[in-house]
Each structure stands twice: as C-alpha cells, then as structure tokens.
Amino acid sequence: MSIRGNKYPPKPKPRQGRRLYIPGHVDPDVMRETVLAFLAEERRAAEADRAAQAAAGEAYAGIKFDLDLAPGLVPPDPRNAELIRWCRRFDARGLTPRYPGGAHGNLSYRRAPGGAAFVITATQCTFDRDMTEADLVCVEAVDPVAGAVRAVGVRAPSSETLLHAALYAAFPGAHAVVHGHSDLLLAHAGALGLPCTAREVPYGSRELAEAVLAVAGAGPVVIMTGHGFVARGADLDAAGRAVVDLVDRVLGRAKGGRA
C-alpha cells in the first residue's frame, strides 16, 4: 500500500465536549454542585489540550514522506515491550504531551547493529496502558533525498521517521532514539550545555533532520529550537535515562537541590 505525504493520517479533530446527564427530581443544591464540577473538569481538559498543541509548536498535519506500507506486525523482539514501557514512562513524566488521538513524541530502536532498519512508534499513537505492538512499525528502508519510506505495520510510522533514520545513519553506535517535548529542557538548554539547532524548522522534514545532525556531534541530547528534544543512546535505557536525568537535574535546581 502506497501512501502519499500529508494524505495520511488525517489532522486530529478538535476535542469534543462530553454530555452531562442529570436525572429528574434532584435537589437543586446537588444539581448546582454537579454542574459546576462538570464545567470545571471540562475547562481543565480543554486547557490541557491547548497546552499540548502549544508545546508541539507547528500544528500536526500528518506525515511528510511517501510511504510504501506492507501490512503486518513488527517482528517478535523483547525490545518491543521495552519500547512500550519507555513510551508509557515518557507519558507519565509529561515528556510526550497528548493531543486528541495521539501524543507529541516518538521512540525507536535499531533492529541490528550497523543496520538501517528500526522499529518506531506509529503516527497518532497514544502512549498509555492500551498501547500494544500494533502501535509499532518496522521501518525497513528510508530514502531521505526522495523522501520515501518503506515499512511494515498496520499503521503509518511516526512523522519523525526521517529524523530517526538520519541519526541511525550518522551514529553507528546509536541503537535507540527518543523524541519528545519539555518546556523545562528548552528553557534550561543553555545551563545544561545542550546543543541546539540554529533555528526552528518544520517538523517531520528533511531540513529538521539536517539541522539536528549539524549539532548532534556535540552531545547525545539535542534541543530542536522551538520544537522539542531528541536523544540517542546505545539502547533504549541509555537514551531514555539521558532525558529523564536532565529533567530531574532541572527539577532539583528548581527545588534548591544540587545538580
């Protein structure tokens, strides 16, 4: 199945409000408290949605590469479960902000040393307890010049597939790549000595991958200006912990602790 650029998946729909049901013959005071609580919950949910969209910068509009997708599940591998665990951990730490129908972030691991193939999270995938191996995609080949990707899965791979492929090609020792969003890391990048891209460029693009490669030699964790972070490591634990440890350092400083 061949999928052309932005035509898959569709842009996320705006959040739909829930309906409030109140049975008849309810005490007026109880009804008032119920309605107020419901409206407060709706406001909090709407604010969370807006914050997640703002954290991602550019509005999500689907993948930006041509995709040749063969239907099937990713090959059996213990790292599939490990990848899902790290997705859930990033979700719990707020490192992959949610939007209606998905999460702003993507994680992957290289299938074999020196190889080009890697397993990555699908696009518009939520990193919650319902996540399964069906939410993973095996990317078999990437042509960055042509903007073409060949993969196996039941869904399209992440919109940042070109970025992951570029890092694996440039760094043979990298066997895992994690990307997410953290206002803390963006705000403290200078203090932490993290390399940053020179300017903000569109997500999912070849230009973004090139911008990251231009500074990635300075460290395993890179800040993508106006966007988020991307980290590479020898395995998923190394890449994931590099990010979590940095966030904890910032939080420690904020609380008066030592970095």
C-alpha positions in Angstrom: 0.0 0.0 0.0 1.5 3.3 -1.0 0.6 6.5 0.9 1.4 9.9 -0.4 2.7 12.6 2.0 0.2 14.5 4.1 -2.8 12.5 3.0 -2.4 10.0 5.9 -3.3 10.3 8.7 -6.0 13.0 8.9 -5.4 16.0 11.0 -6.7 15.4 14.6 -10.2 16.6 15.2 -10.9 19.2 17.8 -11.8 17.8 21.2 -15.5 17.1 21.6 -17.1 18.0 24.9 -18.9 15.4 27.0 -22.6 15.4 27.7 -23.8 15.8 31.3 -26.8 13.7 32.4 -28.8 14.7 35.5 -31.8 12.6 36.4 -35.0 14.3 37.4 -36.0 15.2 40.9 -32.5 16.1 42.0 -32.1 18.5 44.9 -31.2 22.0 43.4 -28.1 22.4 45.5 -26.8 19.0 44.4 -27.6 19.8 40.8 -25.7 23.1 41.1 -22.6 21.5 42.6 -22.7 18.7 39.9 -22.9 21.2 37.1 -20.1 23.4 38.5 -17.8 20.3 38.9 -18.6 19.2 35.4 -17.8 22.6 33.9 -14.6 22.8 35.9 -13.5 19.4 34.6 -14.3 20.5 31.0 -12.2 23.6 31.4 -9.2 21.7 32.7 -9.4 19.2 29.9 -9.7 22.0 27.3 -6.7 23.8 28.8 -4.7 20.6 28.8 -5.5 20.1 25.1 -4.4 23.7 24.2 -1.2 23.3 26.2 -0.3 20.1 24.4 -0.9 21.7 21.0 1.2 24.7 22.0 4.0 22.5 23.3 4.3 20.9 19.8 4.7 24.2 18.0 3.6 23.7 14.4 0.2 22.1 14.1 0.3 18.4 13.2 -0.8 17.8 9.6 0.3 14.1 9.0 3.4 12.5 7.6 5.6 14.4 5.1 7.1 11.5 3.2 5.9 9.0 0.7 5.1 5.7 2.3 5.2 2.2 1.0 3.5 0.2 3.8 3.2 -3.5 3.8 0.5 -4.8 6.3 1.8 -6.8 9.2 3.1 -6.7 12.7 6.6 -5.9 13.8 9.0 -8.9 14.2 8.9 -10.5 17.7 11.6 -8.9 19.9 11.9 -8.3 23.7 12.7 -4.7 22.9 9.1 -4.2 21.7 7.9 -4.4 25.2 10.8 -2.3 26.4 9.9 0.4 23.8 6.3 0.4 25.0 7.5 0.7 28.7 9.5 3.8 27.8 6.6 5.3 25.9 4.5 4.9 29.0 7.2 6.3 31.2 7.6 9.4 28.9 3.8 9.8 29.0 3.8 9.6 32.8 6.5 12.3 33.0 4.7 14.6 30.6 7.5 14.3 28.0 5.1 13.3 25.2 2.2 15.7 25.6 -1.1 14.3 24.4 -3.5 15.7 21.8 -6.8 14.3 20.8 -5.9 10.9 19.3 -2.2 10.9 19.8 1.0 12.0 21.6 3.6 14.6 20.6 6.6 12.3 20.6 8.2 9.1 19.1 10.6 6.4 20.2 12.5 3.8 18.3 15.2 1.2 18.4 17.6 -0.1 15.7 16.9 -3.7 14.8 20.5 -4.9 14.3 24.0 -3.4 14.8 25.0 -1.4 11.7 21.7 -2.0 10.1 19.3 0.6 8.6 16.0 -1.0 9.8 14.4 0.2 13.0 11.2 -0.2 15.0 9.4 3.1 15.7 6.1 4.2 17.2 3.2 4.7 14.8 1.9 8.2 14.0 -1.0 9.4 16.0 -0.3 6.9 18.7 -1.2 7.4 22.4 1.4 6.2 24.9 -1.0 4.9 27.5 -1.8 1.5 29.1 -3.7 0.4 26.0 -0.6 0.7 23.8 0.4 -2.6 22.1 2.8 -3.9 19.5 0.2 -3.0 16.9 1.2 0.6 17.7 4.8 -0.1 16.5 6.0 -0.1 12.9 9.1 -1.7 11.4 10.9 0.8 9.0 12.9 -1.2 6.5 14.4 1.5 4.3 14.5 5.3 4.1 15.5 7.4 1.1 16.0 10.9 2.6 16.6 12.5 -0.7 13.4 11.2 -2.3 11.5 11.5 0.9 10.4 7.9 0.7 9.9 5.3 3.4 9.3 1.5 3.2 7.8 -0.1 6.3 5.8 -3.0 7.7 2.9 -2.3 10.1 -0.8 -1.8 10.5 -0.4 2.0 10.8 1.9 4.6 9.3 5.2 5.2 11.1 5.9 8.4 13.1 6.0 11.7 11.2 9.6 12.0 12.5 10.8 8.8 10.8 13.3 10.8 8.6 14.9 12.2 11.8 15.3 8.8 13.4 16.8 7.3 10.2 19.2 10.2 9.9 20.5 9.7 13.4 21.0 6.0 12.9 22.9 6.6 9.7 25.2 9.2 11.2 25.9 7.4 14.5 26.6 3.7 14.2 26.8 3.3 17.9 23.2 4.6 18.4 20.7 1.9 18.8 17.8 3.9 20.2 16.3 7.3 19.5 13.7 9.1 21.6 11.9 12.4 20.8 9.6 14.4 22.9 8.7 17.8 24.3 9.8 19.5 27.5 9.4 23.2 28.3 11.9 22.7 31.1 14.7 21.4 28.8 14.1 24.1 26.3 14.2 26.8 28.9 17.4 25.4 30.6 19.2 24.1 27.5 22.0 26.7 27.9 22.6 26.0 31.6 22.7 22.3 30.8 25.1 22.8 28.0 22.8 21.1 25.5 23.4 21.6 21.7 20.6 23.4 20.0 19.6 23.7 16.4 20.3 27.1 14.8 16.7 27.9 14.1 13.1 26.5 14.1 12.3 24.3 11.1 9.1 22.3 10.2 8.5 19.0 12.0 9.0 15.8 10.1 11.1 17.4 7.4 14.4 16.6 5.9 15.5 20.1 6.9 14.9 19.2 10.6 17.0 16.1 10.3 19.8 18.0 8.7 19.6 20.8 11.4 19.9 18.1 14.2 22.8 16.4 12.5 24.6 19.7 12.2 24.9 19.9 16.1 24.4 16.3 17.2 28.1 15.6 17.4 28.2 17.9 20.5 26.2 15.6 22.6 23.6 12.8 22.7 20.7 15.0 23.6 19.8 17.8 21.2 17.3 20.6 21.6 15.3 21.4 18.5 14.7 25.1 18.7 11.1 25.9 19.1 10.2 22.3 19.0 11.4 19.7 21.5 14.3 17.3 22.2 15.8 14.3 20.6 18.2 11.9 22.3 20.2 8.9 21.1 21.8 6.1 23.1 23.3 2.6 23.0 19.9 1.2 23.9 16.5 2.4 25.0 17.5 2.7 28.6 20.5 4.9 27.8 18.5 7.2 25.5 15.5 7.4 27.8 17.5 7.9 31.0 19.6 10.7 29.4 16.4 12.7 29.0 14.8 11.8 32.4 18.1 12.6 34.2 18.3 16.0 32.6 14.7 16.8 33.6 15.4 15.6 37.2 18.5 17.9 37.3 16.4 20.9 36.3 13.7 20.0 38.9 16.4 19.5 41.5 17.7 23.0 40.8 14.3 24.5 40.9 13.7 22.9 44.4 17.1 24.2 45.6 18.8 20.9 45.2 22.2 20.2 43.7 22.5 19.3 40.0 
